């Protein structure tokens, strides 16, 4: 369930630390070193530099100065970043449960000790947490990309890239990508893994966001409320991506029109034909005018922000219903069918 974690150690002893140090930059004329901070005391003297670090295949450790105002050094802090499935002995593909996560954190504490940093990992504050689920999908990743562009994603920027799609707002991200291609890119073994695996991640990017979203701030609190992570993941995906009822058209049932109309009969009862015409009309309108133009006109027609927001939401929902009847790119299935498939596979317990 948890992938990447970043911990801010609340208490630690680095007097025996085996770390590399990044020296301060300096002025070649005056010799001034503006970032030459005391990072930790090794028992004999202070170790100075811009920051100290340890990097290996298991985790990243960074000891940094906590600077308030120009040139004023107050303290240092230690950040530890790692991927839970790898620490649990896996390959970052398969999720681990509560017990596996506990084992991973114990190993992280031991490896910190091995490089000379003593700490109680359970008191560490969580400054980032990524929760994930792999959907073993029926089609290649590219077929599902149109779904992410239609996500609600309130106040989040949308950005597509090769084999991935990101929704972000600075405090939180939703990331969707082809996990197998990512592993190939990272030169990780994929023997025995499924051909099509779409990973969906919820990333909480700050201590504040972790605390506000999950109700705990440190590792000990996480294990006391571990089920909240799964609940938050489910609710966020449901709200941001799977809030609509997609037209799941089975185009092999005699004809596409018959399949569409059967969907509307089942979904809308007596008003099914009106809704079918409405959504088909919306589809033609979108093809001819475009959603951006429609939203611009809507902005000019009303000054009531609440009313405008409701109309935009209705417009977005109607657009989704109409577009869901289209065939997905490079697939014989409709966008609505793929939407339903992904919803089931990502939200299933």
C-alpha positions in Angstrom: 0.0 0.0 0.0 2.8 2.5 0.9 5.6 3.1 -1.6 7.9 6.1 -0.9 8.2 7.5 2.7 10.2 10.4 3.8 10.8 10.7 7.5 12.0 13.7 9.6 13.9 12.3 12.6 12.7 14.0 15.7 15.6 12.9 17.8 18.9 11.4 16.7 22.6 11.1 17.5 24.9 11.5 14.5 28.2 11.7 16.5 29.4 8.4 14.9 27.9 9.1 11.5 29.7 7.9 8.4 28.5 10.5 5.8 29.7 12.4 2.8 29.8 16.2 3.1 29.0 18.7 0.5 31.3 21.7 1.1 30.1 25.2 1.1 30.4 27.3 -2.0 33.0 30.1 -1.6 34.0 33.5 -3.0 37.3 33.2 -4.8 38.2 36.8 -3.9 37.3 37.0 -0.2 37.3 33.3 0.7 33.9 33.7 2.3 31.9 30.4 2.7 28.3 31.4 3.1 27.0 27.9 3.5 29.6 26.4 5.9 27.3 25.3 8.7 28.1 23.1 11.7 26.2 19.9 10.8 27.1 17.5 13.6 29.7 16.9 16.3 31.7 13.8 15.8 32.9 13.6 19.4 36.0 15.7 18.7 34.9 18.6 16.6 32.1 20.0 14.5 31.8 18.8 11.0 31.0 21.7 8.7 29.5 22.0 5.2 26.4 22.8 3.2 24.9 19.4 4.0 25.9 15.8 4.7 24.4 12.8 3.0 24.4 9.0 2.5 23.1 7.4 -0.7 22.7 3.7 -1.5 20.2 1.4 -3.2 18.1 1.2 -0.1 17.6 4.7 1.1 18.8 8.4 1.0 19.8 10.2 4.2 20.4 14.0 4.3 21.6 16.0 7.2 20.8 19.7 6.5 21.0 23.0 8.4 17.8 24.6 9.4 18.3 28.2 8.5 16.1 31.0 9.6 16.9 34.3 7.9 20.1 35.1 6.0 23.2 33.5 7.4 21.6 32.5 10.7 22.1 28.8 11.6 19.8 27.4 14.4 19.9 23.6 14.1 20.1 20.7 11.8 17.5 18.2 10.7 17.8 14.7 9.3 15.7 13.4 6.4 15.4 9.7 5.5 13.8 8.7 2.3 13.1 5.1 1.1 10.7 2.8 -0.7 8.8 0.6 1.8 8.4 -2.5 -0.6 12.1 -2.6 -1.3 13.0 -2.4 2.4 10.5 -5.2 3.0 12.6 -7.4 0.7 10.5 -6.9 -2.4 11.1 -5.3 -5.8 8.8 -2.2 -5.5 6.1 -3.9 -7.5 4.1 -5.7 -4.9 2.5 -3.9 -1.9 3.2 -4.9 1.7 0.7 -5.0 4.5 0.9 -3.5 8.0 3.3 -6.2 9.3 5.5 -5.8 6.2 5.6 -2.1 6.7 6.7 -2.5 10.3 9.5 -4.8 9.2 10.6 -2.3 6.6 10.8 0.5 9.2 12.8 -1.7 11.6 15.3 -2.4 8.8 15.5 1.3 8.1 16.3 2.0 11.8 19.0 -0.8 11.7 20.6 0.6 8.5 20.7 4.1 10.0 22.5 2.5 13.0 24.9 0.9 10.5 25.9 4.3 9.2 26.3 5.7 12.7 23.0 7.4 13.2 21.1 6.4 16.4 17.3 7.0 16.5 14.0 5.6 17.5 12.2 5.4 14.1 8.7 5.3 15.7 9.1 8.9 16.9 10.1 10.2 13.4 7.7 12.6 11.7 6.3 11.6 8.3 7.1 14.4 5.8 6.0 12.5 2.7 3.9 9.4 2.1 3.0 7.8 -1.3 0.1 5.2 -1.3 -0.4 3.1 -4.4 -2.2 0.2 -6.0 -1.4 -1.7 -9.2 -4.3 -2.4 -11.6 -3.6 -5.4 -13.8 -5.4 -4.0 -16.8 -6.6 -5.6 -20.0 -5.3 -3.0 -22.4 -1.9 -1.2 -22.8 -1.5 1.9 -20.6 -2.0 4.3 -23.6 -5.7 3.3 -23.9 -6.5 4.6 -20.4 -4.8 8.0 -20.8 -8.1 9.9 -21.8 -9.6 9.0 -18.5 -7.0 11.0 -16.5 -7.6 14.1 -18.6 -11.3 14.0 -17.6 -10.6 13.7 -13.9 -12.3 16.2 -11.6 -9.0 17.1 -9.9 -10.2 20.3 -8.2 -7.5 23.0 -8.1 -4.9 20.5 -9.5 -2.7 21.0 -12.6 -2.8 18.2 -15.1 0.3 17.1 -17.1 0.8 14.1 -19.3 4.3 12.7 -20.1 5.7 9.5 -21.7 4.0 6.5 -20.1 2.5 8.6 -17.3 0.0 11.3 -16.2 0.3 13.7 -13.2 -2.3 15.7 -11.3 -0.7 18.1 -8.7 -1.3 21.1 -6.5 1.9 21.4 -4.5 0.6 19.6 -1.4 -0.7 16.5 -3.1 -0.3 14.5 -6.3 -2.2 11.8 -8.2 0.1 9.9 -10.5 -0.8 7.3 -13.0 1.8 5.4 -15.1 2.9 2.2 -16.8 4.6 0.4 -14.0 6.3 -2.2 -16.2 7.8 0.4 -18.5 9.0 2.4 -15.4 10.8 -0.7 -14.2 12.3 -1.3 -17.6 13.5 2.3 -17.6 15.0 1.9 -14.1 16.7 -1.4 -15.2 14.8 -3.5 -12.7 13.9 -7.2 -13.4 10.4 -7.8 -14.7 10.5 -11.6 -15.1 7.2 -13.1 -14.0 5.4 -9.8 -13.8 2.1 -9.1 -15.8 2.4 -7.4 -19.2 0.0 -4.5 -18.4 0.2 -3.0 -15.0 -1.1 0.5 -14.4 0.0 2.0 -11.1 -2.1 4.8 -9.4 -0.4 6.7 -6.6 -1.7 9.2 -4.1 1.2 11.3 -2.8 1.1 13.5 0.3 4.0 15.8 -0.1 4.4 17.5 3.3 4.1 16.9 7.0 1.1 19.2 7.2 -0.7 17.3 4.4 -0.1 14.0 6.1 -1.4 15.3 9.4 -4.5 16.9 7.9 -5.4 14.0 5.7 -4.6 11.0 8.0 -4.8 12.5 11.5 -1.4 11.4 12.6 2.1 12.9 12.3 4.7 10.2 13.2 5.4 6.5 12.6 3.9 5.4 15.9 0.7 7.1 15.1 0.7 5.6 11.6 0.7 2.1 12.9 -2.1 2.9 15.4 -4.3 4.2 12.5 -2.9 2.1 9.6 -6.3 1.5 7.9 -6.8 5.2 7.4 -4.2 5.1 4.5 -6.3 2.6 2.5 -9.5 4.6 3.3 -7.9 7.9 2.2 -6.6 6.3 -1.0 -10.1 4.9 -1.9 -12.0 8.1 -1.1 -9.5 10.3 -3.0 -9.6 8.2 -6.1 -13.3 8.0 -5.9 -13.7 11.8 -5.6 -11.1 12.9 -8.1 -11.4 10.2 -10.8 -14.4 7.9 -10.4 -17.2 10.3 -9.5 -19.3 9.7 -12.7 -21.4 6.9 -13.9 -19.8 6.0 -17.3 -21.7 4.7 -20.3 -20.4 1.1 -20.5 -21.3 0.4 -24.1 -20.9 -3.2 -25.3 -20.4 -2.5 -28.9 -20.6 -6.2 -30.0 -24.3 -6.5 -29.1 -25.8 -6.1 -32.6 -24.8 -2.4 -33.1 -23.2 0.5 -31.3 -26.5 2.4 -31.2 -28.4 -0.5 -29.7 -25.7 -0.9 -27.1 -25.8 2.8 -26.2 -29.6 2.8 -25.9 -29.6 -0.3 -23.8 -27.3 1.5 -21.4 -29.6 4.5 -21.2 -32.6 2.3 -20.7 -30.9 0.6 -17.7 -29.5 3.8 -16.3 -32.3 6.4 -16.7 -35.6 4.4 -16.8 -38.4 6.5 -18.4 -36.2 9.4 -19.4 -33.6 7.2 -21.1 -34.3 8.5 -24.7 -34.1 12.1 -23.6 -30.8 11.5 -21.9 -29.4 9.6 -24.9 -30.3 12.6 -27.2 -28.9 15.0 -24.7 -25.5 13.3 -24.5 -25.3 12.7 -28.2 -26.1 16.4 -28.7 -23.4 17.4 -26.2 -21.0 15.2 -28.1 -21.7 17.0 -31.4 -21.5 20.3 -29.6 -18.1 19.5 -28.1 -16.7 18.3 -31.5 -17.9 21.5 -33.2 -17.2 24.1 -30.6 -14.9 22.7 -27.9 -15.1 22.6 -24.1 -12.8 25.6 -23.5 -15.1 27.9 -25.6 -18.2 26.7 -23.8 -16.6 27.4 -20.4 -15.5 30.9 -21.5 -19.1 31.7 -22.7 -20.5 30.4 -19.4 -18.1 32.7 -17.5 -19.5 35.7 -19.3 -23.2 34.7 -18.9 -23.2 34.7 -15.1 -21.7 36.7 -12.2 -23.0 34.3 -9.5 -19.9 32.2 -8.5 -21.9 29.4 -6.9 -24.4 29.1 -9.8 -21.5 29.3 -12.2 -19.6 26.5 -10.3 -22.7 24.3 -10.4 -23.2 24.8 -14.1 -19.6 24.0 -14.9 -19.8 20.8 -12.8 -23.0 19.8 -14.7 -21.3 20.6 -18.0 -18.3 18.5 -17.1 -20.5 15.6 -16.1 -22.5 15.8 -19.3 -19.2 15.9 -21.3 -17.9 12.8 -19.6 -21.1 10.9 -20.3 -21.0 11.8 -24.0 -17.2 11.1 -24.4 -17.4 7.8 -22.5 -19.3 6.3 -25.5 -16.3 6.9 -27.8 -13.8 4.2 -28.5 -10.6 4.5 -26.6 -7.4 5.0 -28.7 -5.8 1.8 -30.0 -8.6 -0.3 -28.5 -11.9 -2.0 -29.6 -13.5 -0.9 -26.3 -15.2 2.3 -25.3 -13.8 4.8 -22.9 -16.7 4.0 -20.6 -15.8 0.3 -20.5 -12.2 1.1 -19.6 -13.4 3.6 -17.0 -15.5 0.9 -15.3 -12.7 -1.6 -15.5 -10.2 0.7 -13.9 -12.7 1.8 -11.2 -13.3 -1.8 -10.2 -9.6 -2.7 -10.1 -8.4 0.4 -8.2 -11.2 0.7 -5.7 -11.8 -3.0 -5.0 -10.7 -3.9 -1.4 
